[in-house]
Amino acid sequence: MTSIIFITLIGFCAAIIQTTGGFGFGSLFVPLVSMIVAYRYATFISIITCMFLQISIIIKYFKKIQWQLIIAPAIISFFTSYLGIHLMVGFSSKTMAVLLGIFLWILAIYLILIAPKVRLKKNIWAELGVGAVSGFTGGMFAVGGPPMVAYYDSVIDDPVTYQATIQTFFFLTSIAMVTEDILCIHLSSKIGILALFGIIGCLVGTFVGTKILQRISMKTVRKIAYIVMLLTGTYNLAKGIF
């Protein structure tokens, strides 16, 4: 029962971050849920749970989706996510904790200090590049959002169009990652139950997040997400080392 309450609350909080800022679900969800299940199962639950958030956003903002910005990065990410997943299943939980901790620290520092000064251009090569990185980190860490955030932030000005486009990208790539996970790892009824309650928390958090979005700026939410990255990165480093 404790695990069910815990994963429901984490799904709720992660959904608020993802719904308001565009990313951050996996950054919060995976490190915390890996406290109660093996890392590979935490990534699976994270991906499938967040897909329900993405579906709700797609339905709400379908007319705002910029499909031309999705196709190329989505296609390349299908291949790189396969590589990320197969690397992930070959590492121990402690090794994955250290790698995720380092990744989150580097990511947070980049997004806080460097990303605001970088203006990416809308072209096929940029889309292929960010799609490849996003697929790999999504498959390995269930954290594929930041590369796409950096790109879409630079080429999309309307926040609603941004949300619709980025969540559609995540949904398409999540389908591939979930398929790979199902083929690569053994799933039990316990994992299914935890995923179900994670989805319930996620859906409630999505509803609350859309309400919060109307009252605070995305800049503020992203700052909170960066702090979460640093804290969860520190936790995972400590978990892997000690």
N, C-alpha and C positions, 0 to 999 in steps of 0.2 A: 504493500500500500504506500509506503514511504517513497519508493521509486516512482510509482505512478503519479503521486502528487508533485514530486520533484520535476519529472520530465514535462508535466503539464505546465508548470510555472515557467520552466525554461523555454518551452515552445511559445508561451504567451509573451515573454519579454523579448525573445529573439524576433518574433513577428513584428513587434512594435518598431524595433530598430530597422528591420528590413523594409517595412511598409513606408516609413517616413524618410529614410535616407537612401533607399535603393539597394543596399547591401548590408552585410553584417550578421545575417542569420547563422551561417556556419561558424563564424568567428566566435560567437558566444555559445552556440548550441553544442558543437562537437567537443570542445575541451571539458565542459561541465558534464555532459552526458557520458563521456568516456570514464567518468568517476564510478559509474554503476554498471557499464557494459564495456566489452573490449572495443578498442578504437575503431576497428573495421565495421563493427555494428553501429557505432555512434555515427559514423559518416553515412551509412545507409539510411538510418532513421532520420538524420538531418535532411538529406536530399529529398526523400519521399514526403516528409512532413512539409517542407517548404514548397513543394509542388502545389499543394492545396492553396497556399497563399498566392502563388503565381497565377493559378487559374482564376481566382476571384478578381485579381487586378486586371487580367486580360479581358474577362467578361465586362468589367466596368468601363475600361478605357479602350476597347477594341478599335474604335475608329481613329485613335491617336497613334497606333503602332506604325513605326517607320520600318517597313519590311526590308527596304533596300540596305539598311544598316545592320541587318540581322543575318542575312543569308551566308555571306562569306565567313564571318567569324564563327558562326554556328557549325558550318561544315568542317572547318579545320579543327575545331574544338572536339568534335566527335572522335577524331583519331588521337589527339593528345590526351584526352581523358582516359582512353583505353590504356595508354602508357602509364599515366599517373596511378590508376587503380591497380595495375599489376605490380608496380613498384611498392605501393602501399601494403599489399597483402604479404610481401616478402620481408617486411621489417617487423621487429618486435614492438610491443606497446611502448616500452621505454624509449626506443629509438625514435618512434613516431612522435612521442611527446616532445623530445628535444628538437626534432626537425620542425614541428609545428610552432614551438615556442620561438625559435630563431626566425622562422618565416613571418610570424605575426609581428615581431619586433621590427624587422626590416620593413615590412609593409606599412606599419604605423608611422615610422620615421619618414618613409617616402611620402606618404599621403599628407603628413603634417607639414613637412619642410620643403619638399620638392614639387609635388603635384600642383600646388597653386601657381607655381611659376612656369609650368609647362603647358603649352597650348598645342594639342595634337591637331593634325589636319585630316579632313575627310578624304580618304583614298583607300584603295583596295589593299595596299601593302600594310597600312596601319591596322586595318580591320583583321587581316590575316595574322599579324603579329600579336595583337591583344587577344584574339580568339584562341591562338595556340597556347599562350601563357595561361589564359583563363581555364581552358580545358584541362591542362596538366595539373594546375593547383586545385581545381575543382575535383578531379578524380583522386588526387592523393590526399588532400586535406579537407575536402568539401568546402573549400573557401575559394571560389572562382570569381567572385564579384569585383574586387578592386581593379583588375586590369580593364574590365568593361566600364566601370564607373569612371575611370580616368579618361577613357575615350569618349563615351557618351556625354560626359560633362562638357567636353570641349566642342562637340559638334551639334549638340541639341540645347536650345535655349529655354524651351517651354518645359516646366517641371512635370506636367501631366504627360506630355509626349515622352519625356525622359523615363518616367516610371513605367509607362505602357511598353516602351521599346525594350528596356533592360529586363523587365520581368518576363517578357515573351522569349527573349534570348535565353534566360535562365531555365525557363520551362522546357524549351526544345533540347537544350544540352542535358538537362536533368533526366530526360527520357533515356538517353543513351547511357548515362552513368548508372541509373537504376537497373537497366538491363544487364550491364556488365557486373554489377554487384550481385545480382541474383545468380548469375552464372558462376561467379568466382567464390562466393562465401555461402556457408550453410546457415540458413535462417530457421529459427525455432519459433514456437508459439509465443514465448516470452518476448521476443523481439517484436512480433506482430502486435501484441498487446501494448507494449511501450510506444510503438509507432502510432497506434490508434489514439492514445491519450496525448501524445505530442501533437497530433493533428488537431485535436479538440482545442488545446491551448493555443495553437497557432491561429486557428480561425477566429477565436475570440480576440487574440492580440491584433490580428489584421483589422478587425472592426474598430478596435480602440485606436490603432495607429492611424487609420484614415481620419479619425476625428481630431487627433492630436496635430496632424499635419496642417490642419486649418488654423492652428493657433500658434505654432512656433516655426522658426525657419529651419530649412534643411541644413544650413550651416551649423546651427546649434546641435542638431541631432548627430551630424557627422563627427563633431568634436567628441560627443559622448561615445560614439562607436569607436573612435580612435583610442580613447581611454580604456574601453573594454578590451581592445586588441592588446594593449600594453599589459593590462592586468592578467588576461588569460595567457598571453605569451610568457609572462613571468611564472605563472602557475605551472605551465607545462614544462618549462625549463627545470624548475625545481622538482617536479614529478619525475622527469626523466633522469635527472642527475642523482637525486637522493632516493 
